[in-house]
Amino acid sequence: MHQGTNACLTAQATGKYRNQSPAALIHATPPAPPVSAPLSASLRELRQSNQVVRRIPKAARHAAAEAFLTKLSDCIDGQGEGAWSRLLQFFYAAFSLPATKEERKESLSSLVKRYLARTTAFLTTREKNKPVSASSTLKLQKAVLRKMNDGDVSGAVRVLTSVDAIAAPTANILGSLRTKHPAANPDTIFPDPPSAADPKPPDVTSGEVEEAIKSFPNGSAGGFDGLLPQHLKDMTSGAVGDLQGAPPTL
């Protein structure tokens, strides 16, 4: 999982994967346990009260990749729900934008490096972001600038030329949305969770994982856990190559 030929700094130091082929390094990860109610609530609170950096600073990418790899390895080793909880909350703990004036004075690289060791205890003290009123022109400028900073030029053009607006919260709009997104059929039958007797999924090579990461367009949105595709690109970039040689089992 790497854009280049540089070997992983960690793998070079330990020699852990020196004699293994890329395909042999990639195997099936145990299925994640169902997201419990407390974890789901924590992720929702994190999403509402934290904004993550769009790009990982270059000086912090190596440390970020090592910390991310540790969280992945804990899940692969079957360390239970606690490992999955730490992984899902890792990106908010590590990549959140500074919340205080003192933190804003610190360089973003130093801040991310310090945040990498942070636990989710910061959730109890961090206040939710308060909405700030702004003119429509200023909002448009910020939206275009955000797209340009992400390298998404076509997205910036779409924002500039779009005439779309937020729909009014009316009963008709709600009914229309429900028609487009009906509730799940109560008779839906889901397959049983995988067991040891089930066939193992096919192996994939590190090159295939690399191509999958590179296939995300610039500016792609992330998931509920705060991870952005750009974060993966930064941690596997050719200039850094922090995860090369390590088992990118996602």
Summary of the structure (lengths in Angstrom):
residues: 250
radius of gyration: 20.8
end to end distance: 11.0
largest distance: 63.1
contacts: 598
relative contact order: 0.24
helix: 49%
strand: 1%
